[in-house]
Amino acid sequence: MTPSTTVEDATVSEPSTSPADLVILGGGSGGYAAAFRAAELGMSVVLIEKDKVGGTCLHRGCIPTKALLHAAEVADSARDGEQFGVKTTLAGIDMAGVNSYKDGVTARLYKGLQGLVKARKVSYVEGEGRLVSPTAVQVGDQTYEGRHVLLATGSYARSLPGLEIDGQRVITSDHALRLEHVPASVVILGGGVIGCEFASVWKSFGADVTIVEALPHLVPLEDESSSKLLERAFRKRKIAFELSTRFAGVESTDNGVTVSLENGKTIEAELLLVAVGRGPVSEGLGYEENGVPTDRGFVVVDELCQTSVPTISAVGDLIPTLQLAHVGFGEGILVAERLAGLPVVPIDYAGVPRITYSEPEVASVGLTEAQAKEKYGEIEDLTYDLGGNGKSQILKTQGAVRLIRAKDGPVVGVHMVGSRVGELIAEAMLIYNWEALPDEVASLIHPHPTQSEALGEAHLALAGKPLHVHG
């Protein structure tokens, strides 16, 4: 590669006369994971990003939203301290302070990521790129040639046809992360992960919240039992929701918005948050012109993330797989290793953990009951109530661990609801991916008192030897 200059600790390179081994368009989770792994494997890498390395996850998604959720947890602890014998009062939410904390977390991680780009000797290019051939990406008047190209341009916050996002009263999650005050009331359009997480934050901060979901349940991709437990918890928290209800329209008022629903109801609120999912960023980037097939904007790939153009791969939110940062990491690593000639296997997306970081959290891995019945026919299941778990009682959380197994076979689904259960999903991931039998997990001794015991106790019960539950 040619000599480079350093900008904000990242190496920014001029184009080389010889092609790099890999040119990556997009520096989010999938793009930078591929860049780092490819560089480790001795490949020359050019990483092109129009905004900031780290992408949506670091700057507008995973990290800042979870920082808000932690601030919300602190607010709840202050408000509810008396139930633990600690006399506390919540004077209010200082959004300037909350945002300073949130932005500080993001800034520290961003600086670390910039340092890694430099340390891994990845050639970093700041600018908006466009695919101009199966082996080249153009940035401004410069062209970067590669033996292979990886497309990793991510996603954007969708809206609905005819629903205009003004950024003031009708907002997306991008705007929500920049709010300088706590809204008095919010209608959230969409009861998926993003909608439920913001509902949880704003309720903890003191807002009135109503979720509108067109499907019959909140977090509709989760097992129905988890959705019902979350709905019960949200009712207890006085988070309102309208299920099986479609949005009809929104009008601005002197104080905010009036949201109309197809069931005839109207809801007055200060803000409308549109959280109806994320769409792929692919339009106008030269993909189809250079033979890359797309479907509804998503780049079409095979099970190893390769397009029908032999030199071009794609990863992350750009392809129709789970839109999760850790999926992008996995896909980026897979592509780098495949291009380096290492043996790789397709990702089992059912085996990827999924977490909604609301209060309570919803975490799962593997198949839902409906999916397991479709695949295996006869199944067995067991639900362990967290009321029997000592640490959950200490935390004053309610919820459950639900196991689903193929008849006389391995555990094929683990579904959990409760405070902090997202931290338990890694063990459940191993149980699913190693095709463990209930007896095998039951033989493992879990530490007491921990919430992880709930997983152990559930497997003990499913193996026919329950301890703290009725057999």
C-alpha positions in Angstrom: 0.0 0.0 0.0 1.1 3.6 -0.4 2.2 5.9 2.4 -0.6 7.2 4.5 -1.5 10.0 6.9 -3.0 9.6 10.4 -6.4 11.2 11.1 -7.9 10.7 14.6 -5.7 7.6 15.2 -7.0 5.9 12.0 -4.8 5.3 9.0 -6.2 7.1 6.0 -4.7 5.9 2.7 -4.3 7.1 -0.8 -5.2 4.6 -3.6 -2.5 2.1 -4.5 -1.3 1.3 -8.0 -1.6 -2.4 -7.1 -5.0 -3.9 -5.9 -5.5 -4.7 -2.3 -6.6 -8.2 -1.3 -9.8 -6.9 0.0 -11.7 -3.6 -0.4 -14.6 -3.2 2.1 -17.4 -0.7 1.6 -18.8 0.1 5.0 -17.1 0.3 8.4 -19.8 -1.0 10.7 -19.8 -4.3 12.7 -19.6 -6.6 9.7 -17.1 -4.4 7.7 -14.6 -3.8 10.5 -14.7 -7.4 11.7 -13.9 -8.6 8.2 -11.1 -6.0 8.0 -9.5 -7.0 11.3 -9.7 -10.8 10.6 -8.4 -10.4 7.0 -5.5 -8.3 8.2 -4.7 -10.9 10.9 -4.5 -13.5 8.1 -2.0 -11.4 6.2 -4.3 -9.8 3.7 -4.0 -6.2 2.6 -7.2 -4.4 3.4 -8.8 -1.1 2.5 -11.8 -0.1 4.7 -14.0 2.7 3.3 -16.5 4.4 5.6 -18.5 7.6 4.9 -19.3 8.4 8.6 -17.4 6.9 11.5 -15.9 3.4 11.9 -18.2 1.4 14.2 -21.3 2.1 12.2 -24.9 2.1 13.5 -24.2 -0.3 16.4 -21.6 1.9 18.1 -22.9 5.3 17.2 -26.7 5.1 16.8 -27.7 1.6 18.0 -26.5 -1.0 20.4 -24.1 1.0 22.6 -26.0 4.3 23.1 -29.4 2.6 23.6 -28.0 0.2 26.2 -26.4 3.2 27.9 -29.8 4.8 28.1 -31.3 1.6 29.4 -28.7 1.4 32.2 -29.5 5.0 33.1 -33.1 4.0 33.2 -32.2 1.1 35.5 -30.4 3.5 37.9 -33.5 5.7 37.8 -35.7 2.8 38.8 -33.3 1.8 41.6 -33.4 5.3 43.0 -37.2 5.5 42.7 -37.8 2.1 44.2 -35.0 2.0 46.8 -37.3 1.8 49.8 -38.4 -1.7 48.9 -34.9 -2.8 49.6 -34.7 -0.8 52.8 -32.7 2.0 51.3 -34.4 5.4 51.5 -33.8 7.2 48.3 -35.6 9.9 46.2 -35.5 10.5 42.5 -35.2 14.3 42.0 -35.5 14.0 38.3 -33.8 13.0 35.0 -31.0 15.3 33.9 -30.9 14.5 30.2 -27.8 16.6 29.7 -26.1 14.4 32.2 -27.6 11.2 30.7 -26.4 12.2 27.3 -23.0 13.1 28.5 -22.7 9.6 30.1 -24.0 7.9 26.9 -21.8 9.9 24.6 -18.8 9.3 26.8 -19.2 5.5 26.6 -19.5 5.8 22.8 -16.5 8.1 22.5 -14.2 5.8 24.5 -15.2 2.8 22.4 -14.8 4.8 19.2 -11.3 5.9 20.2 -10.4 2.3 20.9 -11.7 1.1 17.6 -9.8 3.8 15.8 -6.7 2.5 17.5 -7.4 -1.0 16.4 -7.7 0.1 12.8 -4.2 1.6 13.0 -2.7 -1.3 15.0 -4.1 -3.9 12.5 -2.6 -1.9 9.6 -5.9 -1.5 7.9 -5.9 1.2 5.3 -8.8 3.5 6.2 -10.5 5.7 3.8 -13.0 8.4 4.9 -15.6 9.1 2.3 -18.7 7.9 0.5 -17.9 5.0 -1.7 -19.7 3.5 -4.7 -19.2 0.2 -6.4 -17.9 0.8 -10.0 -16.8 -2.6 -11.0 -16.7 -6.2 -9.6 -13.3 -5.3 -8.2 -13.4 -1.5 -7.5 -14.9 1.1 -5.3 -14.8 4.8 -6.1 -14.6 7.5 -3.4 -14.7 10.9 -4.9 -12.3 11.0 -7.8 -10.2 8.1 -6.4 -10.7 4.4 -7.2 -9.7 1.6 -4.9 -9.0 -1.7 -6.6 -9.3 -5.1 -4.8 -9.0 -8.7 -5.7 -12.2 -9.0 -3.7 -14.9 -6.6 -2.5 -17.0 -6.8 0.5 -20.3 -4.8 0.7 -21.2 -3.9 4.3 -23.2 -0.7 3.9 -25.7 -1.5 6.7 -29.2 -0.2 7.3 -31.4 2.8 8.0 -34.5 3.4 10.1 -37.5 2.6 8.0 -40.8 4.5 8.0 -44.2 3.6 6.5 -45.5 4.7 3.1 -46.8 8.3 3.4 -45.5 8.7 7.0 -43.1 11.6 7.0 -40.3 11.8 9.5 -39.8 15.4 10.5 -37.3 14.8 13.2 -39.2 17.0 15.6 -42.5 15.4 16.5 -42.3 12.3 14.3 -39.0 10.7 14.9 -36.8 7.6 14.5 -34.5 6.0 16.9 -31.7 8.1 15.5 -33.5 11.3 16.7 -34.6 9.6 20.0 -30.9 9.1 20.9 -30.3 12.9 20.6 -33.3 14.1 22.6 -32.3 16.8 25.1 -35.4 16.3 27.3 -37.7 13.6 28.6 -40.9 13.7 26.5 -44.1 13.9 28.6 -45.8 11.3 26.4 -44.8 9.1 23.5 -46.6 6.8 21.0 -44.2 4.1 19.7 -45.2 2.7 16.3 -43.8 -0.9 16.4 -43.5 -3.3 19.3 -40.3 -5.1 18.2 -36.9 -4.8 19.9 -36.3 -1.1 19.3 -39.8 -0.1 20.2 -39.9 -2.1 23.5 -36.4 -0.8 24.5 -37.3 2.8 24.1 -40.7 2.2 25.8 -38.8 0.8 28.8 -36.3 3.8 28.9 -39.0 6.5 28.6 -41.3 4.9 31.2 -38.4 4.7 33.7 -37.6 8.3 33.0 -41.3 9.2 33.8 -43.0 9.5 30.4 -46.4 8.1 29.5 -45.9 5.4 26.8 -48.2 3.6 24.4 -46.9 1.0 21.9 -48.9 0.3 18.7 -48.1 -3.1 17.1 -49.8 -4.5 14.0 -49.1 -8.1 15.0 -50.8 -10.0 17.9 -47.9 -9.7 20.4 -45.0 -7.5 21.4 -41.5 -8.8 20.3 -43.4 -10.9 17.7 -40.3 -12.9 16.6 -39.9 -14.3 20.0 -41.7 -17.4 21.5 -45.3 -16.5 22.3 -44.7 -17.4 25.9 -42.0 -14.8 26.2 -44.2 -12.2 24.5 -47.0 -12.8 27.0 -44.6 -12.5 30.0 -43.2 -9.2 28.6 -46.8 -7.9 28.0 -47.7 -8.8 31.6 -44.7 -7.0 32.9 -45.3 -4.0 30.8 -48.9 -3.8 32.1 -47.6 -3.9 35.6 -45.3 -1.0 34.7 -48.2 0.8 33.2 -46.7 0.8 29.7 -49.8 0.8 27.4 -50.0 -1.1 24.2 -52.4 -1.7 21.3 -51.9 -5.1 19.7 -53.3 -6.4 16.3 -53.7 -2.7 15.6 -52.6 -0.8 12.5 -51.5 2.8 12.3 -53.9 5.0 10.3 -52.3 8.5 10.4 -50.8 11.3 12.4 -51.5 15.0 12.7 -49.5 17.7 14.4 -51.2 19.6 17.2 -50.2 22.6 19.3 -48.7 20.2 21.9 -47.5 17.3 19.8 -49.3 14.8 17.7 -52.6 13.0 17.4 -52.1 9.4 16.3 -55.0 7.7 14.6 -55.4 3.9 14.6 -57.4 1.7 12.2 -59.5 0.5 15.1 -60.9 4.0 15.5 -58.9 5.1 18.5 -56.8 8.2 18.7 -53.9 8.9 21.0 -52.5 12.3 22.0 -48.8 12.5 22.7 -45.8 14.8 22.5 -43.9 12.5 20.1 -44.4 9.6 17.7 -41.4 7.3 17.5 -41.5 5.2 14.3 -39.8 1.9 15.1 -41.0 -0.3 12.3 -37.7 -1.9 11.5 -34.6 -1.2 9.4 -34.0 -1.3 5.7 -30.8 -2.0 3.8 -28.6 0.8 2.5 -28.1 -0.2 -1.1 -29.8 2.3 -3.4 -27.6 4.4 -5.6 -24.4 2.5 -4.7 -23.8 0.7 -8.0 -24.7 -2.7 -6.8 -27.2 -3.8 -9.5 -25.3 -2.0 -12.2 -22.4 -4.2 -11.5 -24.3 -7.5 -11.5 -25.0 -7.8 -7.7 -28.6 -9.2 -7.3 -30.9 -7.6 -4.8 -34.3 -8.4 -3.4 -36.3 -5.5 -1.8 -33.0 -3.7 -1.4 -31.2 -6.6 0.3 -28.2 -8.0 -1.4 -28.7 -11.7 -2.2 -26.0 -14.0 -1.0 -25.4 -17.7 -0.5 -24.9 -19.5 2.8 -21.2 -18.2 2.9 -22.2 -14.6 2.2 -21.0 -14.6 -1.4 -23.0 -13.0 -4.2 -23.4 -14.4 -7.7 -20.5 -12.2 -8.7 -17.5 -14.3 -7.7 -15.4 -11.3 -6.4 -18.1 -9.7 -4.3 -19.4 -10.7 -0.9 -21.9 -9.0 1.5 -22.5 -9.1 5.2 -24.5 -7.5 8.0 -27.8 -5.6 7.8 -27.3 -5.4 4.0 -28.3 -9.0 3.6 -31.5 -10.7 4.7 -30.2 -12.3 7.9 -30.7 -11.3 11.6 -30.0 -7.6 11.9 -27.8 -7.9 15.0 -24.3 -6.5 15.5 -22.9 -9.9 16.6 -24.3 -11.5 13.4 -22.4 -8.9 11.4 -19.2 -9.8 13.4 -19.7 -13.5 12.6 -20.4 -12.9 8.9 -17.4 -10.6 8.5 -15.1 -13.1 10.1 -16.5 -15.9 8.0 -15.9 -13.9 4.7 -12.4 -13.0 5.7 -11.5 -16.6 6.5 -13.2 -17.9 3.3 -11.2 -15.5 1.2 -8.0 -16.5 3.0 -8.6 -20.1 2.1 -9.5 -21.4 5.5 -12.3 -24.0 5.9 -15.6 -22.3 6.9 -19.1 -23.5 7.7 -22.4 -21.7 7.3 -23.8 -19.8 10.2 -26.7 -21.5 12.0 -28.8 -18.3 12.5 -31.1 -20.1 14.9 -28.1 -20.6 17.1 -27.4 -16.9 17.4 -28.6 -15.3 20.8 -31.3 -12.7 20.6 -31.9 -10.1 23.4 -34.4 -7.3 24.0 -32.8 -5.1 26.7 -36.0 -3.8 28.1 -37.1 -4.2 31.8 -37.6 -7.1 32.0 -35.2 -8.4 29.4 -36.2 -11.0 26.8 -33.5 -13.4 25.7 -33.6 -16.5 23.5 -31.6 -18.9 21.3 -32.8 -21.7 19.1 -36.3 -22.4 17.9 -39.7 -21.1 19.2 -42.3 -23.7 20.0 -44.0 -23.1 16.7 -40.7 -23.6 14.8 -39.8 -26.7 16.8 -43.2 -28.3 16.1 -42.9 -27.6 12.4 -39.4 -29.1 12.3 -39.6 -32.0 14.7 -43.3 -32.7 15.1 -43.4 -34.0 18.6 -41.7 -31.8 21.2 -41.4 -31.5 25.0 -41.2 -28.3 26.9 -40.7 -27.1 30.4 -41.2 -23.6 32.1 -39.3 -22.8 35.2 -40.7 -19.7 37.1 -38.0 -17.3 38.4 -40.1 -17.2 41.5 -38.2 -20.3 42.6 -34.8 -18.7 41.9 -33.1 -17.1 45.0 -31.1 -14.5 43.1 -34.2 -13.4 41.1 -36.1 -13.0 44.4 -33.2 -10.8 45.7 -33.4 -8.7 42.5 -37.2 -8.6 42.8 -37.7 -9.7 39.2 -40.3 -12.0 37.7 -40.2 -14.1 34.6 -39.3 -17.6 33.5 -36.9 -19.9 31.7 -38.6 -22.0 29.1 -36.9 -25.0 27.4 -38.0 -26.7 24.3 -36.6 -30.1 23.2 -37.2 -32.5 20.4 -39.0 -35.6 21.7 -36.3 -37.6 23.6 -33.7 -35.4 21.9 -31.6 -32.3 22.5 -32.7 -28.9 23.7 -33.6 -26.9 20.6 -34.9 -23.7 22.1 -34.2 -21.6 25.3 -36.4 -18.6 26.1 -36.0 -16.4 29.1 -37.7 -13.3 30.5 -36.5 -11.4 33.6 -34.1 -8.7 34.7 -30.6 -9.3 33.4 -31.4 -12.6 31.7 -29.5 -11.4 28.7 -26.3 -12.3 30.6 -27.5 -15.9 30.8 -27.9 -16.4 27.1 -24.3 -17.4 26.4 -24.7 -20.6 28.3 -28.0 -21.3 26.5 -26.2 -20.7 23.2 -23.7 -23.4 24.1 -26.5 -25.8 25.1 -28.3 -25.3 21.8 -25.2 -25.3 19.5 -23.7 -28.4 21.2 -27.0 -30.2 20.9 -27.0 -30.9 24.6 -29.5 -33.3 26.2 -31.3 -32.2 29.3 -29.5 -34.9 31.4 -26.1 -33.6 30.2 -26.9 -30.0 31.4 -28.6 -31.3 34.6 -25.3 -33.0 35.6 -23.5 -29.6 35.7 -23.5 -27.8 39.1 -24.5 -24.1 38.8 -23.3 -21.6 41.5 -25.8 -20.5 44.2 -27.3 -18.1 44.5 -27.2 -16.9 40.8 -29.8 -16.5 38.1 -27.8 -19.0 36.1 -29.2 -21.6 38.5 -32.5 -21.1 36.8 -31.1 -22.7 33.6 -29.7 -25.6 35.7 -32.9 -26.1 37.6 -35.0 -26.0 34.4 -32.8 -28.8 32.9 -33.0 -30.8 36.1 -36.8 -30.7 35.8 -36.8 -31.5 32.1 -34.5 -34.4 32.9 -37.1 -35.7 35.4 -35.2 -34.9 38.6 -36.5 -31.5 39.7 -35.0 -29.8 42.8 -36.8 -26.6 43.8 -39.9 -27.1 41.6 -42.7 -29.6 41.6 -42.1 -32.6 39.4 
